[in-house]
Every structure is written in C-alpha cells, then in structure tokens.
Amino acid sequence: MRLQVRAFLALAFVALAGAAQAMSIREMRVLEANEKDGKTYANYYLVGVMEGLREASDTAVRDGRKPIFCVDGRRLEPSMARSLYQAELSRNADQYEADMPVQLVVKAALQSSYRCTH
C-alpha cells in the first residue's frame, strides 16, 4: 500500500510539474542521479510522456489529421518507455542538447520505431 501511495504522489508531482514546464534531458539526469527514487520517478515521467503522445496521436486521427506515429497492432507498453528513450538518445546523440525537452526525444523515438506506412 505504501508503494502505491508513493507511486501516486510521484505521478501527481510529474503531472503538476509537466503542466508548468517540460522536463529537460539535463533535469531528468539530475533527478536520476540525486534523488533516492529518482530513477523510478524518471521512469514514471517517461511513461506519462509516452502515454500523452499516444493520446495526442489518437486524438489527431479522430480529428481527421495524420497521426504522430502508428502503432498498428504492434506492441507498445509502458515498460518500453525507458528503452525507447535511451535508444533514441544513443542513436542520435549529436542532435540533442541537455536543455531540450524529454518529450522531444520520446516523440522522435516513437516516430522512428512506429513509422506510419499509410
């Protein structure tokens, strides 16, 4: 039960922080390095970013616009958020600066891994 409360508080914190300002790559690294549960909080943040982008893509389709990326029945689970983020940072390290938002990296990762073919 205590872990659930902590998870809820972390998500609430991320939601409130996200409403004010996007987290930068640098801020995510500092969070992971300096906070006791920083990596866990960062993982929750990445999942939230991924799910937000998925909802934005689904909304675009419902509104008759092109999707941001296309899952098309392929596997995309919350547990994949960290690996997608890290793979994109590694693959295109020269394109990202520390002050860029994490959302930019996750969006590029999703667009690269889940390309639209139609």
N, C-alpha and C positions, 0 to 999 in steps of 0.2 A: 504494500500500500504506500509506503513512504517513497519508493522509487516512482510510483505513478504520480504522486504529488510533485515530486521534483521534476519529472518529465513535463507535467502540465505547466509548472511555473517557468520552465525553460522555454517551452513553446509560446507561452504568453509573453515572456520577455522578448523573444525573437519577433513575434507579431507586432508588438509595440515599437520595437526598435526599427523594424522594417517599414513601418508606417511613416516614421520620421526621416529615415535615411537608409540607403542600401549599405550593406557591409562591404568594405573593400577587401581585396585579397590580403593586404597587409593586416587589416584588423582581424581577419579570420586567423591568420598565422599567429598574431599576438594572443588572441583568445585561446588557441590551442596550446600555446607554449606556457602561458602564465596562469591560467585558471586550473583549479584542481580537476574539474569535469569539463574543461574547455573543449576537448576533442568531441565529447558527447554533445555539448551544446552546438558545436560547429556542424556535427552530423545532422542534428535536428534542423538547423538553419538550411543546410543543403537540401534536405528532403522538402522543406517548405518552399524553397525556391523552385525546385523541380516540379512540385505539385502545382504551384502557382502558374508556372509556364505551361504546364499541361492544360490547366483550366483555361488559360488565355488562348491557347491553340484551339481547344474545343469550342470556345466562345466564338472565335473567328470563323470557324466552319459553320456554326449555327447561324451566324450573321451573313453568310454567303461570301466570306473572304477566304483567302488562302490560309491554310494552317501554318503555324510557325515551324512545326516538324510533324512527321507522320509515323505513328506507332504501328498502325495497320496490323494489329493482331500479334505483333512481336512482344516479347517480354520487356516490361519496364516497371520495376518495383522500387519502392523507397530505399531498399538496401543497396541499390545500384548508384545512388546519388554521389557518394564519395568517389567511387572508382571512375565514373564518368567525368567528374570534376578534375580529378588528378590526371587522368589520361589526356584530357584537353590541355591542361597546363603543361604537361610534359611534351606533347606533340607540337604545340605552338608557343613555346616558352618565350620566344623573341617578340611575340605580338602583344603580350600582356605586361602591363606595368603594375606595380604594387598598389597604386591608388585606384585602379579600375575596379568596378563592382563585381562581386562574385557572380551576380546574375548574368553578366555578360559572358563569363566563362561557361556557366551551366547551359545557357541558351546555345552557344556555339557547339558545345558537346552534344546536346540533343539534336541539333540540326545536322551535325556530322554523322552521328550514329543512327539517326532515324530520318533519313532523307525521304523527301516526298518524290514519288516516281510518277505521279499523275498530274 
